[in-house]
Amino acid sequence: MNDAVNLTMGDDGIVVATMDLPGRTMNVVGDVLMAGIAAAAERLAEADAKGLILTSAKSDFCAGGDLDRMWAWTKPEQAFEASMAMKQVLRRLETLGKPVVAAINGHALGGGLEIALACHARFALDDARLKIGQPEVKLGLLPGGGGTVRLSRLLGIQQALQICGEGAELSPQKALGLGLLQALAKDREELMAQCRTWIAANPKAQQPWDAPKFRFPGGDSRAPAVVQMWSIAPSIASAKSHGNYPAVQHIMSAIFEGGLLGFDAASEVESRYFAACAMSPVSKNMIGTLWFQLNALKKGASRPKLGASGPAASKVQKLGILGAGMMGAGIAYVSAKAGIEVVLLDTTQAAADKGKAYSQSLLDQAVKRGRSTAEKRDALLARITPTTAYADLAGCDLVIEAVFEDRDVKAGVTRQAEAVLGAGAVFASNTSTLPITGLAQASVRPAHFIGLHFFSPVDKMPLVEIIVGAETSDATLAKGFDYVLQIGKTPIVVNDSRGFYTSRVFGTYVMEGIAMLKEGVHPRSIEVAGLKAGMPMPPLALQDEVSLSLSLHVAEQTKKDLAAEGKVYEEHPGMAVVRQLCEIGRFGKKVGQGFYDYADDDKQLWPELARLYPVAAQQPEQRELIDRLMFAQANEAARCFEEGVLRSVADANIGSIFGWGFAPFHGGALQFINAMGAPAFVARSRELVTRFGPRFESAAVVARQAWEGGCFSDA
Ligand code: NAD
């Protein structure tokens, strides 16, 4: 008896195999679960068993591979053997000559879907939150449990490529439409009944690929239509991935080669590519950061500890938002969506109403697309109260100000709000540039003052950067942290400093690209280098989005502040270009002209850039441009770590990927240095210093690692 899969058999001879991995909240594929499924197959092989329903006792069906186990693999043989062992069990299950049906009661992802694919039929609960798919590619992996092999034989090669290559997570409705499921059920009872009916109707079920006359739907890899698809698929994929994600290529290879081979040979080929992915530095980077570090943050690694002496878990019931502009309106939406009562305040009722209307427009769209209902929309909207009256803030647990980026305006609203707030309430600023400690001077209780830095657009961006001012208390930090989790975002916690963490490091990327322009690098080469480096947007286009005037304003403000502190402001060489373009009114996208000219939905690099910044006859190699863009960011992140702006490596890595899109395959700005190794980072930085100046001087913490050994670690 295996306690990971409980087996029961009714009078009808149907074995119900219920996955329930002990000690875990979810079912994950590893030796224990697979041993349970193997035992289920053996039970089915016995004479009295007529069929088998595979389901789960947990809220998910099966969430995927056990990443703890994969993380421990050091040799490709381990990955290959584990993958082949899983396949052996699934192959036995589907070739017993008796019907096996998956009753999908929750997420069936990765290995979970692969188990379901080894069943002869699949039924799922009709619940839009339930996800079905092969998301392995998002962690640099490929489905290693037969996913590429069975999907291409069930749905056709093109569909398999799309599902595995994009890592999409499908709703049951979508999966049904694709033919991945037989039918949907309204509840568990109906789900089990559908499975039983199917078994009764298909006593000798066989997989399509085991039928003697099996043909791939749409043809195998040699079929003319498929050949045509293969002639363009690699270039489409590399236009998106720029060759930075080996898993994308390996998925294509596994499906292409599998499309020329028999089932067993295709399975073995898939396992070899799986092993290559599992051992790749990219998957190590991505699993380390986007799985382990992300989970640690979500579990509260950066929150002051709960417990006898630490702050208790909190929930915001009523939230005040000051300023119903772009950010305030977005914060209102995500908070009301999480069930929080929101008071949205602005200087005029019209402005406050406009802020609420933003939620209305998002929700109307969601209803139109079938992603929400009119009732849900109305209930959410009813939670947002637009107002101009500060008295309405009474009873708020948290107030977030998102008024103009102006110290005096912010000080004014802080005082007015605090006058009506209770003693325990927290006041947060969504400032993007003004140090929190300074803003807290307007507060009569600076221990309750904190920075909650959202990113635009708020409903899409997953990160909130929490900024701890000099006087912010642990209890305030804990409340801010709990609120960020309450609205379903990922919190990182940083100490107060100019530009905090994300804006400060992000700025080095953009400025480095702009500096290249001044040196005579062709603008298009700069942009291509940004994309090849794996950044979501190239530097010049990004500066246009942010607006040149905003960057100039921040630079001027910084210069003034530093002068007041008796410090010298060292201007980045890129800033001269920003100033020059601002002087001629090229402020960026918002005015239709910056580094690019904007017309309708189209944009073109401004041709006159070449006259202002003549293109040098000798152009640098792309590798050098990429290194400059990435080293500038990684090194600035290391400086933030050294200065104590960053409090953990996880905050640094997750903040960089979720905050400004730092190339995810590197696993974050500090993991970039870890993966390269400090000695190599320092050596390359030295070369960049001689060519481009002292801004590439390695942060002392990295130089020390290079001498003494060690790397960035939270352990
Ligand atoms: P916005 O101009 O769109 O909105 C500001 C709103 O504040 C306006 O509706 C204005 O009427 C209101 N307001 C001004 N003075 C007020 C007062 N005294 N009382 C009440 N309401 C008042 O600006 P935004 O882009 O939403 O930015 C707001 C804040 O968020 C700024 O501090 C900004 O730096 C920060 N921020 C912006 C972004 C971004 O991408 N736009 C990102 C992160 C943080």
Boltz pocket constraint, residues with backbone or C-beta under 6 A from the ligand:
constraints:
  - pocket:
      binder: B
      contacts: [[A, 322], [A, 323], [A, 324], [A, 325], [A, 326], [A, 327], [A, 328], [A, 345], [A, 346], [A, 347], [A, 351], [A, 401], [A, 402], [A, 403], [A, 404], [A, 405], [A, 406], [A, 409], [A, 412], [A, 413], [A, 430], [A, 431], [A, 432], [A, 433], [A, 453], [A, 454], [A, 455], [A, 456]]
      max_distance: 6.0
